[in-house]
């Protein structure tokens, strides 16, 4: 495990000297099969794989779960290692954000919609830390999950807009056997909530089947999604949107 910026830079520099490709997998830890699928893919496609474990304070709102976010670095290191990581970079917050830190990167427009509307500042924090990680690690490729679809879209945009020399690789969603997308935050769910949470996947399946059978009116699909989710007492709808993937 490396927690200093120079340490990780040195490893990348010597990999580059050997003409090796470097893959970067940014995470907040609490690793599960979703993260491990990204690491395995990075391992297949690059000689050197750097996994970052950093619970980024700048992407949490004041009322969010920064303090109780699942942290277990020893476990994360052994899982990352088994999946093919060469280095786990786990810096402290004051290494990434030293005293006087005052530069932020934002993507206008895309960050205001969907999850951005209910989590002001969240994507600005995500983008800022990712740009820092890209600039520290200088990887050839970086791996992001389609589970966080808006985040993936935004990262692709920032890389394009700022000409950051890195390829953003999108990886499919890994799900629990019943269909719930794996997430470090699933541990917060009570047994009842965990059972009900699969309504999200069921709602997506419903939408897909409507689309496949020819429905093209988004309002109709949205109403059906709403009906599936409303059937679960503990589920509260934040938003349902059908949007253009690029914009
Ligand atoms: P996180 O630790 O939640 O910030 O996630 C780190 C990376 O893993 C992000 O690119 C996520 O999209 C990705 N990821 C998290 N859960 C999954 C999943 N179930 N399937 C695929 N990718 C995932």
py3Dmol code that shows the C-alpha trace and the ligand (Angstrom):
import py3Dmol

protein = """\
ATOM      1  CA  UNK A   1       0.000   0.000   0.000  1.00  0.00           C
ATOM      2  CA  UNK A   2       1.216   3.456  -0.841  1.00  0.00           C
ATOM      3  CA  UNK A   3      -0.098   6.621   0.740  1.00  0.00           C
ATOM      4  CA  UNK A   4       2.237   9.244  -0.691  1.00  0.00           C
ATOM      5  CA  UNK A   5       1.998  10.903  -4.086  1.00  0.00           C
ATOM      6  CA  UNK A   6       5.714  10.532  -4.859  1.00  0.00           C
ATOM      7  CA  UNK A   7       5.574   6.799  -4.158  1.00  0.00           C
ATOM      8  CA  UNK A   8       2.859   6.162  -6.718  1.00  0.00           C
ATOM      9  CA  UNK A   9       4.446   8.536  -9.239  1.00  0.00           C
ATOM     10  CA  UNK A  10       7.720   6.612  -8.997  1.00  0.00           C
ATOM     11  CA  UNK A  11       6.016   3.287  -9.634  1.00  0.00           C
ATOM     12  CA  UNK A  12       4.251   4.673 -12.707  1.00  0.00           C
ATOM     13  CA  UNK A  13       7.464   6.281 -13.954  1.00  0.00           C
ATOM     14  CA  UNK A  14       9.358   2.999 -13.816  1.00  0.00           C
ATOM     15  CA  UNK A  15       6.465   1.148 -15.508  1.00  0.00           C
ATOM     16  CA  UNK A  16       6.551   3.749 -18.298  1.00  0.00           C
ATOM     17  CA  UNK A  17      10.293   3.285 -18.675  1.00  0.00           C
ATOM     18  CA  UNK A  18       9.611  -0.380 -19.349  1.00  0.00           C
ATOM     19  CA  UNK A  19       6.934   0.669 -21.883  1.00  0.00           C
ATOM     20  CA  UNK A  20       4.222  -0.854 -19.740  1.00  0.00           C
ATOM     21  CA  UNK A  21       0.616   0.301 -19.903  1.00  0.00           C
ATOM     22  CA  UNK A  22      -0.908   1.528 -16.679  1.00  0.00           C
ATOM     23  CA  UNK A  23      -4.567   1.067 -15.700  1.00  0.00           C
ATOM     24  CA  UNK A  24      -6.188   3.123 -12.938  1.00  0.00           C
ATOM     25  CA  UNK A  25      -9.259   2.049 -10.939  1.00  0.00           C
ATOM     26  CA  UNK A  26     -10.507   4.818  -8.631  1.00  0.00           C
ATOM     27  CA  UNK A  27     -12.650   3.605  -5.695  1.00  0.00           C
ATOM     28  CA  UNK A  28     -13.768   4.656  -2.248  1.00  0.00           C
ATOM     29  CA  UNK A  29     -13.016   1.202  -0.845  1.00  0.00           C
ATOM     30  CA  UNK A  30     -15.555  -1.156   0.718  1.00  0.00           C
ATOM     31  CA  UNK A  31     -14.617  -3.328  -2.232  1.00  0.00           C
ATOM     32  CA  UNK A  32     -17.103  -5.820  -3.672  1.00  0.00           C
ATOM     33  CA  UNK A  33     -17.472  -7.802  -6.894  1.00  0.00           C
ATOM     34  CA  UNK A  34     -18.412  -4.638  -8.809  1.00  0.00           C
ATOM     35  CA  UNK A  35     -15.050  -3.032  -8.031  1.00  0.00           C
ATOM     36  CA  UNK A  36     -13.228  -6.327  -8.518  1.00  0.00           C
ATOM     37  CA  UNK A  37     -14.651  -6.672 -12.025  1.00  0.00           C
ATOM     38  CA  UNK A  38     -13.073  -3.311 -12.879  1.00  0.00           C
ATOM     39  CA  UNK A  39      -9.738  -4.383 -11.400  1.00  0.00           C
ATOM     40  CA  UNK A  40      -9.776  -7.701 -13.292  1.00  0.00           C
ATOM     41  CA  UNK A  41     -10.544  -5.903 -16.535  1.00  0.00           C
ATOM     42  CA  UNK A  42      -7.736  -3.416 -15.892  1.00  0.00           C
ATOM     43  CA  UNK A  43      -5.425  -6.328 -15.149  1.00  0.00           C
ATOM     44  CA  UNK A  44      -6.356  -7.979 -18.463  1.00  0.00           C
ATOM     45  CA  UNK A  45      -5.675  -4.845 -20.443  1.00  0.00           C
ATOM     46  CA  UNK A  46      -2.606  -3.343 -18.732  1.00  0.00           C
ATOM     47  CA  UNK A  47       0.720  -4.480 -17.339  1.00  0.00           C
ATOM     48  CA  UNK A  48       0.430  -2.316 -14.227  1.00  0.00           C
ATOM     49  CA  UNK A  49      -2.799  -1.767 -12.270  1.00  0.00           C
ATOM     50  CA  UNK A  50      -3.178   0.977  -9.685  1.00  0.00           C
ATOM     51  CA  UNK A  51      -6.284   0.886  -7.476  1.00  0.00           C
ATOM     52  CA  UNK A  52      -7.012   3.963  -5.427  1.00  0.00           C
ATOM     53  CA  UNK A  53      -8.940   3.730  -2.176  1.00  0.00           C
ATOM     54  CA  UNK A  54      -9.925   7.196  -1.083  1.00  0.00           C
ATOM     55  CA  UNK A  55     -13.132   8.218   0.662  1.00  0.00           C
ATOM     56  CA  UNK A  56     -13.250  11.634  -0.929  1.00  0.00           C
ATOM     57  CA  UNK A  57     -14.662  14.145   1.573  1.00  0.00           C
ATOM     58  CA  UNK A  58     -15.351  16.691  -1.175  1.00  0.00           C
ATOM     59  CA  UNK A  59     -18.049  14.582  -2.781  1.00  0.00           C
ATOM     60  CA  UNK A  60     -20.133  14.168   0.384  1.00  0.00           C
ATOM     61  CA  UNK A  61     -22.788  16.707   1.321  1.00  0.00           C
ATOM     62  CA  UNK A  62     -22.961  17.946   4.951  1.00  0.00           C
ATOM     63  CA  UNK A  63     -25.877  15.602   5.714  1.00  0.00           C
ATOM     64  CA  UNK A  64     -24.334  12.593   3.975  1.00  0.00           C
ATOM     65  CA  UNK A  65     -22.568   9.470   5.264  1.00  0.00           C
ATOM     66  CA  UNK A  66     -18.860  10.496   5.207  1.00  0.00           C
ATOM     67  CA  UNK A  67     -18.286   9.430   8.825  1.00  0.00           C
ATOM     68  CA  UNK A  68     -19.953   6.048   8.600  1.00  0.00           C
ATOM     69  CA  UNK A  69     -18.893   5.107   5.054  1.00  0.00           C
ATOM     70  CA  UNK A  70     -17.565   1.491   5.227  1.00  0.00           C
ATOM     71  CA  UNK A  71     -13.767   1.477   5.641  1.00  0.00           C
ATOM     72  CA  UNK A  72     -11.586  -1.635   5.888  1.00  0.00           C
ATOM     73  CA  UNK A  73      -8.266  -1.046   4.170  1.00  0.00           C
ATOM     74  CA  UNK A  74      -6.726  -4.427   5.049  1.00  0.00           C
ATOM     75  CA  UNK A  75      -9.639  -6.267   3.508  1.00  0.00           C
ATOM     76  CA  UNK A  76      -9.624  -3.961   0.461  1.00  0.00           C
ATOM     77  CA  UNK A  77      -5.899  -4.540  -0.054  1.00  0.00           C
ATOM     78  CA  UNK A  78      -6.180  -8.302  -0.047  1.00  0.00           C
ATOM     79  CA  UNK A  79      -9.233  -8.289  -2.361  1.00  0.00           C
ATOM     80  CA  UNK A  80      -7.575  -5.832  -4.756  1.00  0.00           C
ATOM     81  CA  UNK A  81      -4.423  -7.926  -4.748  1.00  0.00           C
ATOM     82  CA  UNK A  82      -6.337 -11.137  -5.566  1.00  0.00           C
ATOM     83  CA  UNK A  83      -8.134  -9.391  -8.421  1.00  0.00           C
ATOM     84  CA  UNK A  84      -4.851  -8.297  -9.999  1.00  0.00           C
ATOM     85  CA  UNK A  85      -3.951  -4.903  -8.543  1.00  0.00           C
ATOM     86  CA  UNK A  86      -0.223  -4.171  -8.401  1.00  0.00           C
ATOM     87  CA  UNK A  87      -0.513  -1.153  -6.162  1.00  0.00           C
ATOM     88  CA  UNK A  88      -3.169   0.185  -3.791  1.00  0.00           C
ATOM     89  CA  UNK A  89      -2.854   3.940  -3.452  1.00  0.00           C
ATOM     90  CA  UNK A  90      -4.681   4.992  -0.283  1.00  0.00           C
ATOM     91  CA  UNK A  91      -3.749   8.584   0.509  1.00  0.00           C
ATOM     92  CA  UNK A  92      -4.948  10.544   3.541  1.00  0.00           C
ATOM     93  CA  UNK A  93      -7.273  13.442   2.887  1.00  0.00           C
ATOM     94  CA  UNK A  94      -4.567  15.992   3.725  1.00  0.00           C
ATOM     95  CA  UNK A  95      -2.320  14.510   1.038  1.00  0.00           C
ATOM     96  CA  UNK A  96      -4.967  15.036  -1.627  1.00  0.00           C
ATOM     97  CA  UNK A  97      -6.234  18.310  -0.156  1.00  0.00           C
ATOM     98  CA  UNK A  98      -3.310  20.020   1.564  1.00  0.00           C
ATOM     99  CA  UNK A  99      -3.804  23.262   3.441  1.00  0.00           C
ATOM    100  CA  UNK A 100      -4.782  26.019   1.051  1.00  0.00           C
ATOM    101  CA  UNK A 101      -6.278  23.705  -1.542  1.00  0.00           C
ATOM    102  CA  UNK A 102      -8.654  25.854  -3.577  1.00  0.00           C
ATOM    103  CA  UNK A 103      -8.954  24.566  -7.146  1.00  0.00           C
ATOM    104  CA  UNK A 104     -12.059  22.724  -8.298  1.00  0.00           C
ATOM    105  CA  UNK A 105     -13.081  21.282 -11.638  1.00  0.00           C
ATOM    106  CA  UNK A 106     -16.716  21.182 -12.712  1.00  0.00           C
ATOM    107  CA  UNK A 107     -18.587  20.195 -15.834  1.00  0.00           C
ATOM    108  CA  UNK A 108     -21.434  22.593 -16.420  1.00  0.00           C
ATOM    109  CA  UNK A 109     -24.918  21.339 -17.223  1.00  0.00           C
ATOM    110  CA  UNK A 110     -24.407  17.588 -16.893  1.00  0.00           C
ATOM    111  CA  UNK A 111     -23.736  17.952 -13.159  1.00  0.00           C
ATOM    112  CA  UNK A 112     -26.999  19.798 -12.433  1.00  0.00           C
ATOM    113  CA  UNK A 113     -29.321  17.026 -13.583  1.00  0.00           C
ATOM    114  CA  UNK A 114     -30.536  13.724 -12.103  1.00  0.00           C
ATOM    115  CA  UNK A 115     -28.461  12.906  -8.992  1.00  0.00           C
ATOM    116  CA  UNK A 116     -26.718  16.272  -9.275  1.00  0.00           C
ATOM    117  CA  UNK A 117     -30.010  18.040  -8.525  1.00  0.00           C
ATOM    118  CA  UNK A 118     -30.396  16.402  -5.116  1.00  0.00           C
ATOM    119  CA  UNK A 119     -26.662  16.287  -4.268  1.00  0.00           C
ATOM    120  CA  UNK A 120     -25.337  19.781  -4.906  1.00  0.00           C
ATOM    121  CA  UNK A 121     -21.535  19.815  -5.168  1.00  0.00           C
ATOM    122  CA  UNK A 122     -21.288  16.015  -5.344  1.00  0.00           C
ATOM    123  CA  UNK A 123     -20.087  15.776  -8.928  1.00  0.00           C
ATOM    124  CA  UNK A 124     -17.763  18.755  -8.540  1.00  0.00           C
ATOM    125  CA  UNK A 125     -16.055  16.781  -5.755  1.00  0.00           C
ATOM    126  CA  UNK A 126     -15.935  13.619  -7.873  1.00  0.00           C
ATOM    127  CA  UNK A 127     -14.527  15.415 -10.905  1.00  0.00           C
ATOM    128  CA  UNK A 128     -11.936  17.305  -8.870  1.00  0.00           C
ATOM    129  CA  UNK A 129     -10.569  14.161  -7.240  1.00  0.00           C
ATOM    130  CA  UNK A 130     -10.593  12.201 -10.511  1.00  0.00           C
ATOM    131  CA  UNK A 131      -8.702  14.928 -12.345  1.00  0.00           C
ATOM    132  CA  UNK A 132      -6.175  14.947  -9.506  1.00  0.00           C
ATOM    133  CA  UNK A 133      -5.825  11.161  -9.676  1.00  0.00           C
ATOM    134  CA  UNK A 134      -5.430  11.272 -13.466  1.00  0.00           C
ATOM    135  CA  UNK A 135      -2.753  13.887 -13.095  1.00  0.00           C
ATOM    136  CA  UNK A 136      -0.898  12.028 -10.313  1.00  0.00           C
ATOM    137  CA  UNK A 137      -1.075   8.547 -11.823  1.00  0.00           C
ATOM    138  CA  UNK A 138      -0.899   9.375 -15.554  1.00  0.00           C
ATOM    139  CA  UNK A 139      -2.471   6.057 -16.454  1.00  0.00           C
ATOM    140  CA  UNK A 140      -3.198   5.014 -20.022  1.00  0.00           C
ATOM    141  CA  UNK A 141      -6.680   3.792 -19.123  1.00  0.00           C
ATOM    142  CA  UNK A 142      -9.111   4.301 -16.295  1.00  0.00           C
ATOM    143  CA  UNK A 143     -12.026   2.040 -15.423  1.00  0.00           C
ATOM    144  CA  UNK A 144     -15.479   3.225 -14.337  1.00  0.00           C
ATOM    145  CA  UNK A 145     -18.688   1.296 -13.676  1.00  0.00           C
ATOM    146  CA  UNK A 146     -21.876   1.842 -15.639  1.00  0.00           C
ATOM    147  CA  UNK A 147     -23.705   1.566 -12.315  1.00  0.00           C
ATOM    148  CA  UNK A 148     -22.872   5.239 -11.803  1.00  0.00           C
ATOM    149  CA  UNK A 149     -24.063   6.184 -15.251  1.00  0.00           C
ATOM    150  CA  UNK A 150     -24.119   9.944 -14.741  1.00  0.00           C
ATOM    151  CA  UNK A 151     -20.649   9.923 -13.192  1.00  0.00           C
ATOM    152  CA  UNK A 152     -19.299   7.910 -16.121  1.00  0.00           C
ATOM    153  CA  UNK A 153     -20.831  10.320 -18.608  1.00  0.00           C
ATOM    154  CA  UNK A 154     -19.384  13.317 -16.753  1.00  0.00           C
ATOM    155  CA  UNK A 155     -15.890  11.799 -16.505  1.00  0.00           C
ATOM    156  CA  UNK A 156     -15.903  11.072 -20.228  1.00  0.00           C
ATOM    157  CA  UNK A 157     -16.884  14.683 -20.873  1.00  0.00           C
ATOM    158  CA  UNK A 158     -14.190  16.172 -18.640  1.00  0.00           C
ATOM    159  CA  UNK A 159     -11.523  13.987 -20.257  1.00  0.00           C
ATOM    160  CA  UNK A 160     -12.676  15.094 -23.693  1.00  0.00           C
ATOM    161  CA  UNK A 161     -13.118  18.777 -22.822  1.00  0.00           C
ATOM    162  CA  UNK A 162      -9.756  19.106 -21.057  1.00  0.00           C
ATOM    163  CA  UNK A 163      -7.840  16.810 -23.459  1.00  0.00           C
ATOM    164  CA  UNK A 164      -6.715  14.607 -20.586  1.00  0.00           C
ATOM    165  CA  UNK A 165      -4.610  11.839 -22.162  1.00  0.00           C
ATOM    166  CA  UNK A 166      -6.440   8.857 -20.698  1.00  0.00           C
ATOM    167  CA  UNK A 167      -8.931   6.360 -22.100  1.00  0.00           C
ATOM    168  CA  UNK A 168     -12.096   5.994 -20.016  1.00  0.00           C
ATOM    169  CA  UNK A 169     -13.270   2.377 -20.088  1.00  0.00           C
ATOM    170  CA  UNK A 170     -16.923   1.718 -19.173  1.00  0.00           C
ATOM    171  CA  UNK A 171     -17.573  -1.554 -17.320  1.00  0.00           C
ATOM    172  CA  UNK A 172     -20.929  -3.365 -16.960  1.00  0.00           C
ATOM    173  CA  UNK A 173     -22.952  -3.361 -13.749  1.00  0.00           C
ATOM    174  CA  UNK A 174     -22.377  -6.317 -11.440  1.00  0.00           C
ATOM    175  CA  UNK A 175     -25.533  -7.351  -9.595  1.00  0.00           C
ATOM    176  CA  UNK A 176     -26.516  -9.531  -6.643  1.00  0.00           C
ATOM    177  CA  UNK A 177     -28.300 -12.767  -7.605  1.00  0.00           C
ATOM    178  CA  UNK A 178     -31.714 -11.080  -7.198  1.00  0.00           C
ATOM    179  CA  UNK A 179     -30.686  -8.182  -9.453  1.00  0.00           C
ATOM    180  CA  UNK A 180     -29.770  -5.413  -6.989  1.00  0.00           C
ATOM    181  CA  UNK A 181     -26.659  -3.593  -8.192  1.00  0.00           C
ATOM    182  CA  UNK A 182     -23.762  -4.207  -5.836  1.00  0.00           C
ATOM    183  CA  UNK A 183     -22.817  -1.130  -3.835  1.00  0.00           C
ATOM    184  CA  UNK A 184     -20.678  -0.467  -0.767  1.00  0.00           C
ATOM    185  CA  UNK A 185     -23.714   1.325   0.664  1.00  0.00           C
ATOM    186  CA  UNK A 186     -25.968  -1.760   0.494  1.00  0.00           C
ATOM    187  CA  UNK A 187     -24.701  -2.661   3.997  1.00  0.00           C
ATOM    188  CA  UNK A 188     -26.820   0.208   5.335  1.00  0.00           C
ATOM    189  CA  UNK A 189     -30.046  -1.534   4.321  1.00  0.00           C
ATOM    190  CA  UNK A 190     -32.215  -3.332   6.901  1.00  0.00           C
ATOM    191  CA  UNK A 191     -33.395  -6.808   5.821  1.00  0.00           C
ATOM    192  CA  UNK A 192     -36.749  -5.324   4.732  1.00  0.00           C
ATOM    193  CA  UNK A 193     -35.073  -2.515   2.793  1.00  0.00           C
ATOM    194  CA  UNK A 194     -32.670  -4.969   1.197  1.00  0.00           C
ATOM    195  CA  UNK A 195     -35.575  -7.089   0.041  1.00  0.00           C
ATOM    196  CA  UNK A 196     -37.446  -4.075  -1.291  1.00  0.00           C
ATOM    197  CA  UNK A 197     -34.412  -2.538  -3.008  1.00  0.00           C
ATOM    198  CA  UNK A 198     -34.691  -4.983  -5.882  1.00  0.00           C
ATOM    199  CA  UNK A 199     -37.658  -2.864  -7.058  1.00  0.00           C
ATOM    200  CA  UNK A 200     -35.094  -0.660  -8.824  1.00  0.00           C
ATOM    201  CA  UNK A 201     -33.909  -3.539 -10.976  1.00  0.00           C
ATOM    202  CA  UNK A 202     -37.450  -4.805 -11.504  1.00  0.00           C
ATOM    203  CA  UNK A 203     -38.503  -1.331 -12.617  1.00  0.00           C
ATOM    204  CA  UNK A 204     -35.646  -1.234 -15.138  1.00  0.00           C
ATOM    205  CA  UNK A 205     -36.629  -4.667 -16.454  1.00  0.00           C
ATOM    206  CA  UNK A 206     -40.205  -3.461 -16.816  1.00  0.00           C
ATOM    207  CA  UNK A 207     -39.046  -0.386 -18.730  1.00  0.00           C
ATOM    208  CA  UNK A 208     -36.852  -2.523 -20.954  1.00  0.00           C
ATOM    209  CA  UNK A 209     -39.660  -4.910 -21.776  1.00  0.00           C
ATOM    210  CA  UNK A 210     -42.019  -2.025 -22.603  1.00  0.00           C
ATOM    211  CA  UNK A 211     -39.363  -0.546 -24.868  1.00  0.00           C
ATOM    212  CA  UNK A 212     -38.684  -3.908 -26.498  1.00  0.00           C
ATOM    213  CA  UNK A 213     -42.354  -4.368 -27.216  1.00  0.00           C
ATOM    214  CA  UNK A 214     -42.501  -1.034 -29.022  1.00  0.00           C
ATOM    215  CA  UNK A 215     -43.437   1.596 -26.419  1.00  0.00           C
ATOM    216  CA  UNK A 216     -41.689   4.858 -27.284  1.00  0.00           C
ATOM    217  CA  UNK A 217     -43.633   7.337 -25.174  1.00  0.00           C
ATOM    218  CA  UNK A 218     -41.383   8.133 -22.209  1.00  0.00           C
ATOM    219  CA  UNK A 219     -44.303   9.262 -20.009  1.00  0.00           C
ATOM    220  CA  UNK A 220     -45.890   5.811 -20.331  1.00  0.00           C
ATOM    221  CA  UNK A 221     -42.666   4.058 -19.369  1.00  0.00           C
ATOM    222  CA  UNK A 222     -42.115   6.422 -16.445  1.00  0.00           C
ATOM    223  CA  UNK A 223     -45.601   5.731 -15.076  1.00  0.00           C
ATOM    224  CA  UNK A 224     -44.948   1.987 -15.192  1.00  0.00           C
ATOM    225  CA  UNK A 225     -41.596   2.401 -13.432  1.00  0.00           C
ATOM    226  CA  UNK A 226     -43.322   4.482 -10.792  1.00  0.00           C
ATOM    227  CA  UNK A 227     -45.929   1.777 -10.260  1.00  0.00           C
ATOM    228  CA  UNK A 228     -43.268  -0.907  -9.648  1.00  0.00           C
ATOM    229  CA  UNK A 229     -41.330   1.220  -7.157  1.00  0.00           C
ATOM    230  CA  UNK A 230     -44.422   2.514  -5.365  1.00  0.00           C
ATOM    231  CA  UNK A 231     -45.334  -1.105  -4.615  1.00  0.00           C
ATOM    232  CA  UNK A 232     -42.507  -1.187  -2.051  1.00  0.00           C
ATOM    233  CA  UNK A 233     -43.474   0.685   1.140  1.00  0.00           C
ATOM    234  CA  UNK A 234     -39.896   1.652   2.101  1.00  0.00           C
ATOM    235  CA  UNK A 235     -38.982   2.961  -1.327  1.00  0.00           C
ATOM    236  CA  UNK A 236     -39.146   6.694  -1.874  1.00  0.00           C
ATOM    237  CA  UNK A 237     -38.795   8.032  -5.382  1.00  0.00           C
ATOM    238  CA  UNK A 238     -36.172  10.735  -5.853  1.00  0.00           C
ATOM    239  CA  UNK A 239     -36.537  11.016  -9.616  1.00  0.00           C
ATOM    240  CA  UNK A 240     -37.381   8.949 -12.665  1.00  0.00           C
ATOM    241  CA  UNK A 241     -35.964  10.294 -15.919  1.00  0.00           C
ATOM    242  CA  UNK A 242     -35.530   8.981 -19.406  1.00  0.00           C
ATOM    243  CA  UNK A 243     -32.737  10.977 -20.984  1.00  0.00           C
ATOM    244  CA  UNK A 244     -30.306  11.160 -23.864  1.00  0.00           C
ATOM    245  CA  UNK A 245     -27.148   9.325 -22.859  1.00  0.00           C
ATOM    246  CA  UNK A 246     -24.784  11.955 -24.255  1.00  0.00           C
ATOM    247  CA  UNK A 247     -26.408  15.124 -22.999  1.00  0.00           C
TER     248      UNK A 247
END
"""
ligand_1 = """\
23
LIG
P -17.162 3.648 -5.534
O -16.191 2.953 -4.638
O -18.593 3.442 -5.152
O -16.803 5.100 -5.744
O -17.040 2.962 -6.961
C -15.803 2.896 -7.626
C -16.018 2.427 -9.039
O -16.614 1.136 -9.042
C -16.971 3.341 -9.828
O -16.492 3.473 -11.159
C -18.264 2.585 -9.795
O -19.129 2.867 -10.887
C -17.773 1.154 -9.855
N -18.795 0.241 -9.318
C -19.359 0.276 -8.095
N -20.303 -0.684 -7.977
C -20.340 -1.338 -9.162
C -21.115 -2.418 -9.677
N -22.048 -3.020 -8.952
N -20.876 -2.822 -10.942
C -19.928 -2.209 -11.696
N -19.169 -1.179 -11.271
C -19.380 -0.747 -10.021
"""
view = py3Dmol.view(width=600, height=400)
view.addModel(protein, "pdb")
view.setStyle({"model": 0}, {"cartoon": {"style": "trace"}})
view.addModel(ligand_1, "xyz")
view.setStyle({"model": 1}, {"stick": {}})
view.zoomTo()
view.show()
